[in-house]
């Protein structure tokens, strides 16, 4: 499922199970045997693009590994893939969003931006029982033109100097 090395630590999927949906697997994600969270990986079907969801414990941020983790997931997803990451265990992100800041103004959002994601949706009220709890949806865009447009839209939306500076830097570099 998801494997790699992040900051010299081994990332791996354990307890992989097939769900009632043919394209959907559930598993736990570990980094050097420490849980990152429970995951779902949908490989896609017809109109529906692939997506990965992590019920995330944000401890990798404290170790400077969050961006690298999200970059590995970004690279794993095809263009137009989706990444969902919960934030109910992330007090900084939760509090910022509850105060009206955009996703891109949060520590979690900046990590997602640095990893390559440029479009976000806050699912603070998921639509039904199967969607789970509060989460951020981050999409992998299709092309550079779309990335630039999305970064420009984010630049008009953000309120913090950190996020503004990051987005200006990404636009200047021409990367997402």
C-alpha positions in Angstrom: 0.0 0.0 0.0 2.0 3.0 1.3 5.7 2.5 1.9 8.8 4.6 2.0 11.5 6.2 4.1 10.9 9.6 5.7 13.7 11.2 7.7 15.5 7.9 7.9 12.4 6.2 9.4 10.5 3.4 7.7 6.9 4.1 6.6 4.7 1.1 6.1 1.2 -0.1 6.0 0.0 -2.8 8.3 -3.2 -4.8 8.9 -4.4 -4.2 5.3 -8.0 -5.3 4.8 -10.3 -5.4 1.8 -13.5 -3.5 2.4 -16.9 -4.2 0.9 -15.9 -1.8 -2.0 -13.6 -3.6 -4.5 -11.4 -0.5 -5.0 -11.1 0.4 -1.3 -8.6 -1.0 1.2 -8.2 -0.1 4.9 -5.0 -0.2 6.9 -2.9 1.4 9.6 0.1 3.6 8.7 3.2 3.3 10.9 6.4 5.3 10.9 9.1 3.3 12.7 6.4 1.3 14.4 4.7 4.5 15.8 1.1 4.9 14.5 0.4 7.8 12.1 -3.2 6.9 11.8 -5.8 4.6 10.2 -6.0 4.9 6.4 -8.3 4.2 3.5 -7.0 4.0 0.0 -9.4 4.1 -2.9 -7.7 3.2 -6.2 -10.4 4.9 -8.4 -13.3 3.8 -10.5 -14.5 5.4 -13.7 -15.4 9.0 -13.0 -14.1 8.7 -9.4 -10.4 9.6 -9.0 -8.1 7.8 -6.5 -8.0 9.1 -3.0 -6.2 8.4 0.3 -7.5 9.3 3.7 -5.5 9.4 6.9 -7.1 9.7 10.4 -4.0 11.7 11.3 -2.1 12.1 14.5 0.1 15.2 13.8 3.2 14.1 15.8 5.4 14.0 12.6 5.2 17.9 12.5 7.1 18.1 15.8 9.9 16.0 14.3 10.0 18.0 11.0 8.6 15.1 9.0 5.1 16.2 8.1 6.0 17.8 4.7 8.0 14.8 3.7 5.2 12.5 4.6 2.7 14.5 2.6 5.1 14.8 -0.3 5.3 11.0 -0.4 1.5 10.8 -0.5 1.4 13.5 -3.2 3.8 11.6 -5.3 1.8 8.4 -4.9 -1.4 10.0 -6.1 -2.1 10.5 -9.8 -3.0 13.9 -11.2 -6.5 14.8 -9.9 -6.1 12.4 -6.9 -7.4 13.5 -3.5 -5.9 13.4 -0.1 -8.0 13.7 3.0 -6.4 14.4 6.4 -8.3 14.7 9.6 -7.5 17.6 12.0 -9.5 16.9 15.1 -6.3 15.9 16.9 -4.5 19.0 15.6 -5.4 21.7 18.1 -3.5 24.5 16.2 -5.3 23.7 12.9 -8.6 23.2 14.6 -8.4 26.5 16.5 -7.2 28.5 13.5 -10.1 27.2 11.3 -12.6 27.9 14.1 -11.3 31.5 14.2 -12.1 31.8 10.4 -8.6 31.3 8.9 -8.4 29.4 5.7 -6.8 25.9 5.5 -3.7 27.5 3.8 -3.3 29.7 6.9 -2.7 26.7 9.2 0.4 24.7 9.9 -1.3 21.7 8.4 -2.2 23.7 5.3 1.3 25.1 4.8 2.7 21.5 5.1 0.2 20.4 2.3 1.3 23.4 0.2 5.0 22.6 0.6 4.2 19.0 -0.4 2.6 20.2 -3.7 -1.2 20.4 -3.0 -2.8 23.7 -4.1 -6.6 23.2 -3.7 -8.2 22.7 -0.3 -11.7 22.0 1.1 -12.5 22.0 4.8 -14.9 19.2 5.5 -15.9 20.5 9.0 -19.4 19.1 8.6 -19.0 15.9 6.5 -22.2 15.0 4.7 -23.1 11.6 6.1 -22.1 8.8 8.4 -19.5 7.2 6.1 -17.5 10.4 5.6 -16.1 10.4 9.2 -15.0 13.5 11.1 -13.5 16.9 10.3 -10.9 16.8 7.6 -9.1 18.7 5.0 -9.4 17.6 1.3 -6.3 18.5 -0.7 -6.3 17.8 -4.5 -3.4 17.1 -6.7 -3.9 19.4 -9.7 -3.8 18.4 -13.4 -1.3 20.9 -14.8 1.0 23.9 -14.1 -1.5 26.5 -15.3 -4.1 25.2 -12.8 -1.5 25.2 -10.0 -0.7 28.8 -10.7 -4.3 29.8 -10.8 -5.1 28.0 -7.5 -2.0 29.5 -5.8 -3.1 33.0 -6.9 -6.6 32.3 -5.5 -5.1 31.2 -2.2 -2.9 34.3 -2.1 -6.0 36.4 -2.2 -7.5 34.3 0.6 -4.8 33.9 3.2 -4.4 36.3 6.2 -1.1 35.2 7.8 2.3 36.6 6.7 3.8 33.0 6.8 1.2 31.7 4.3 1.4 34.8 2.2 5.2 34.5 1.9 5.1 30.8 1.2 2.5 31.2 -1.6 4.5 34.2 -3.1 7.6 32.0 -3.0 5.8 29.0 -4.7 4.4 31.3 -7.4 7.9 32.8 -8.1 9.4 29.3 -8.3 6.7 28.2 -10.7 6.0 25.1 -8.5 3.1 23.9 -6.5 
